[in-house]
Amino acid sequence: MDIIKSDTNINFLRFSNIALVISALVLIAGIVSLSTKGLNFGLDFTGGTLIELHYPEPPEMNDVRQTLQEEGFEEFVVQTFGTASDIVVRIPAADDGESSADISTRVLEALSAQAPELEMRRVEFVGPQIGQELAEQGGLALLYVLIGVLLYISFRFQWRFAVGAVGALVHDVLLVVGVLSVFQVSFDLTVVAAILAVIGYSLNDTIVVYDRLRENFQTKRKGTPEELTNLSINQMLGRTLMTSLTTLLVLIALFYFGGEIIHAFAFTLIVGVIIGTYSSVYVAGSLAVKLGVSKMDLMPVQKEGADQPDQEILPERFRNREA
């Protein structure tokens, strides 16, 4: 079954300037949000206490939160962990220097009043210094990935493609981080892993389009770069949409049924897949064209005196109509 017909002829680059304006506006909104609200760093980065509790029966999460509020805790997070009877309480580091042992004791005493058989499974403490180191290492990981991508595509393709691919990746990362800031999604190590996965997903989609574009540049003697780029995107559109839709179905299932503890991870991937698919179509190809990529950059070098092979002609629907 073909979701996208083989004769699809959508002029994507016709809307490239509009798409770039939309991307710029969303980027500006994300930057404003980052500068005003910032990221909602989780316990992995800010430091604090993590307490895992086991109830004999699934508790009411609102009752648990209300009890902790009455005990004087602020900015805590309560999540189910594995089963409905297991919960995790994340409490930021106290300003008054209260130890994690004292915090866990207060939590257990407060919640045991409602559930006497409550069992504490584990207590972990993450210091602010460790959280700062994790934030720095996570940022360096993203930077190293982008540098590696730039070097890889520079060797595999032409430099204009490399700049276009890295530009699309930077665009995707900034948009995803901006969305996380706008919605104040908890930013922890699982979100960093999700952003790295988004980079790989977006890069794979971009390389598939660039491979087809390079092939069309080498085999089709007629057609402008804009026409060949549109042709390449249309040829890969069915594959791109099928991959994106199947991935989104899995991520949506994870978001709704995977438990609150992976909501931020699934949400980041959902946003990343949507933005990555959009950038592969509207950003990566249009950037390469705007940078001046041409057929001469990718034509195979013919040996002097060698027979010239017959070249495939650009399909009629992608040719410029001559007056």
C-alpha positions in Angstrom: 0.0 0.0 0.0 1.4 3.4 -1.0 0.6 6.2 1.4 2.2 8.7 -1.0 1.7 8.1 -4.7 4.8 7.8 -6.9 3.7 10.8 -9.0 3.4 13.2 -6.1 4.6 16.6 -7.1 4.6 19.0 -4.1 6.7 22.2 -4.5 8.2 22.2 -1.0 10.8 24.8 -1.7 8.1 27.2 -2.7 7.3 27.6 1.0 10.9 27.4 2.2 11.0 31.1 3.0 7.8 30.9 5.0 9.0 27.9 6.8 12.3 29.6 7.7 10.3 32.6 9.1 8.2 30.3 11.2 11.3 28.5 12.5 12.8 31.9 13.3 9.7 33.0 15.2 9.6 29.7 17.2 13.3 30.0 17.9 12.9 33.6 19.2 10.0 32.5 21.4 12.2 29.6 22.8 15.2 31.9 23.4 12.9 34.4 25.2 11.5 31.6 27.4 15.0 30.3 28.1 16.2 33.8 29.1 13.2 34.5 31.4 12.0 31.1 32.7 15.0 29.0 31.9 14.8 25.2 32.0 13.0 23.3 34.7 16.1 21.3 35.8 15.3 18.0 37.6 16.9 16.4 40.6 19.8 15.1 38.5 21.1 18.6 37.9 19.9 20.6 40.9 20.6 18.1 43.6 18.3 16.7 46.3 16.8 13.6 47.8 15.1 10.7 46.0 12.9 8.4 48.1 11.3 5.2 46.8 8.2 4.0 48.7 6.1 0.9 48.5 2.4 1.0 49.5 0.4 -2.1 50.3 -2.3 -0.7 47.9 -2.1 1.9 45.2 -2.3 5.3 46.9 -4.1 8.4 45.7 -1.4 10.6 44.3 -3.2 13.9 45.1 -3.5 12.8 48.8 0.3 12.1 48.8 1.1 15.5 47.4 -1.3 17.2 49.8 0.3 15.5 52.8 3.8 16.5 51.7 2.6 20.1 51.2 1.2 20.1 54.7 4.5 18.8 56.0 6.2 21.9 54.5 7.8 20.5 51.4 7.9 22.6 48.3 8.7 22.0 44.6 8.7 18.2 45.1 7.8 15.7 42.5 5.7 12.5 43.1 5.7 9.8 40.5 4.6 6.2 40.2 7.6 3.9 39.7 7.0 0.5 37.9 3.7 -0.3 39.5 0.8 1.7 40.9 1.8 0.7 44.4 5.4 2.0 44.1 6.1 5.8 44.1 9.1 8.0 43.9 9.3 11.3 45.8 11.9 13.8 44.5 12.7 16.7 46.9 15.1 19.5 46.1 18.1 20.1 48.4 17.0 22.1 51.4 18.4 25.6 51.8 18.8 25.1 55.6 21.2 22.3 55.1 18.8 19.5 56.2 20.3 16.1 55.5 18.7 13.5 53.2 18.3 11.2 56.2 16.2 13.8 58.0 14.2 14.6 54.9 13.4 10.9 54.3 12.4 10.4 57.9 10.0 13.3 57.7 8.5 12.0 54.5 8.1 8.5 55.9 6.5 9.7 59.1 4.1 12.1 57.3 2.9 9.4 54.8 2.8 6.6 57.4 0.0 8.3 59.1 -2.3 7.4 56.2 -0.6 4.1 55.3 0.9 2.4 58.4 2.3 -0.5 56.3 4.2 1.9 54.1 7.7 0.6 53.3 10.7 2.7 52.3 12.7 0.9 49.6 15.6 3.3 49.0 16.9 6.8 49.6 19.4 8.5 47.3 21.0 11.9 47.6 22.4 13.9 44.6 24.6 16.8 45.7 24.5 20.2 43.8 28.1 19.7 42.8 27.4 16.4 41.1 24.3 18.0 39.4 26.5 20.8 38.0 29.0 18.3 36.6 26.2 16.4 35.0 24.9 19.5 33.4 28.3 20.4 32.0 28.9 16.8 30.7 25.4 16.8 29.1 26.1 20.0 27.3 29.6 18.8 26.1 28.0 15.6 24.8 25.6 17.6 22.6 28.5 19.8 21.4 30.7 16.8 20.6 27.9 15.1 18.7 27.4 18.2 16.5 31.1 18.5 15.8 31.3 14.8 14.9 28.3 15.1 12.6 29.9 18.1 10.8 33.1 16.1 10.2 31.3 13.0 9.1 29.0 14.7 6.5 31.9 16.9 5.3 33.8 13.7 4.3 30.7 11.8 3.0 29.0 14.7 1.1 30.0 18.2 0.0 30.6 21.0 2.4 27.4 22.8 1.6 25.4 19.6 2.6 27.5 19.4 5.8 26.6 23.0 6.7 23.0 22.4 5.8 22.8 19.2 7.9 24.4 20.8 10.9 22.2 23.9 10.6 19.2 21.6 10.6 20.5 19.8 13.7 21.1 23.0 15.6 17.7 24.2 14.5 16.1 20.9 15.9 18.0 21.0 19.2 17.2 24.7 19.8 13.5 24.2 19.0 13.2 21.2 21.2 15.0 22.9 24.2 12.8 26.0 23.6 9.6 23.9 23.7 10.8 22.2 27.0 11.4 25.7 28.4 8.0 27.0 27.4 6.1 24.1 28.9 8.6 23.8 31.8 9.1 20.1 31.3 11.4 18.5 33.9 14.9 18.5 32.4 16.9 15.5 33.6 19.4 13.0 32.2 16.6 11.1 30.4 15.7 14.3 28.5 19.4 14.7 27.6 19.3 11.1 26.2 16.1 11.9 24.3 17.8 15.0 22.7 20.7 12.9 21.6 18.3 10.4 20.1 16.5 13.3 18.3 19.9 14.3 16.8 20.4 10.8 15.5 16.8 10.6 14.1 17.0 13.9 12.4 20.4 13.3 11.0 19.3 9.9 9.5 16.3 11.6 7.8 18.5 14.3 6.4 21.1 11.9 5.1 18.5 9.9 3.3 17.2 13.0 1.5 20.8 14.2 0.7 21.6 10.7 -0.7 18.7 10.9 -3.1 19.6 14.5 -4.0 23.2 13.5 -4.8 22.0 10.6 -6.9 19.6 12.8 -8.8 22.3 15.5 -9.4 24.5 12.8 -10.8 22.0 11.0 -13.1 19.7 13.8 -14.3 21.4 16.4 -16.5 18.4 18.6 -16.7 16.7 20.5 -13.9 17.7 23.3 -11.5 18.9 22.6 -8.0 15.5 23.7 -6.7 13.7 21.3 -9.0 16.0 18.4 -8.2 15.6 19.1 -4.4 11.8 19.0 -4.8 12.1 15.8 -6.7 14.3 14.2 -4.1 12.0 15.2 -1.2 8.9 13.9 -3.1 10.7 10.6 -3.8 11.5 10.1 -0.1 8.2 11.5 1.3 6.5 8.2 1.7 9.5 6.7 3.6 9.8 9.8 5.8 6.1 9.9 6.7 5.9 6.1 7.4 9.0 6.2 9.6 7.7 9.3 11.5 4.2 8.0 12.0 5.2 4.5 13.3 7.7 6.1 15.6 5.1 8.6 16.9 2.6 5.8 17.6 5.1 4.1 19.9 6.1 7.3 21.6 2.5 8.4 22.2 1.8 5.0 23.8 4.8 5.4 26.0 3.7 8.9 27.0 0.2 7.8 28.0 0.8 4.3 29.4 4.5 4.3 30.3 4.1 6.0 33.7 4.8 9.5 34.8 8.5 8.8 35.3 9.2 8.7 31.6 6.7 11.5 30.5 9.5 14.0 30.0 11.5 11.5 27.9 8.6 10.5 25.7 7.4 14.1 25.4 10.9 15.2 24.2 11.1 12.5 21.6 7.6 13.3 20.3 8.5 16.9 19.9 11.8 16.0 18.4 10.4 13.5 15.8 7.9 16.1 14.6 10.5 18.9 14.4 13.1 16.5 12.8 10.7 15.4 10.1 9.8 19.1 9.4 13.5 20.1 9.2 14.4 17.3 6.9 11.8 18.5 4.4 12.0 22.3 4.8 15.3 23.2 6.4 18.0 20.8 5.3 17.3 20.9 1.6 16.5 24.6 1.4 19.7 25.5 3.3 21.8 23.5 0.8 20.1 25.2 -2.1 20.5 28.7 -0.5 24.2 27.9 0.1 24.6 27.5 -3.7 24.9 23.7 -4.2 24.8 22.8 -7.9 25.1 19.8 -10.2 28.7 20.6 -11.0 29.6 20.1 -7.3 28.4 16.5 -7.4 28.9 15.4 -11.0 31.1 12.3 -11.2 34.5 13.1 -13.0 34.6 11.5 -16.4 37.9 10.3 -17.7 39.1 11.8 -21.0 38.0 9.8 -23.9 35.6 7.6 -21.9 32.2 6.9 -23.3 29.5 9.1 -21.9 26.7 7.0 -20.4 23.1 7.8 -21.2 21.7 10.0 -18.5 18.2 9.8 -17.2 16.0 12.7 -18.1 14.3 14.6 -15.3 10.6 13.7 -15.2 8.3 16.0 -17.1 6.5 17.2 -13.9 9.8 18.6 -12.5 11.1 20.4 -15.7 10.8 24.1 -16.2 8.3 24.8 -19.0 10.0 26.7 -21.7 8.0 29.5 -23.4 
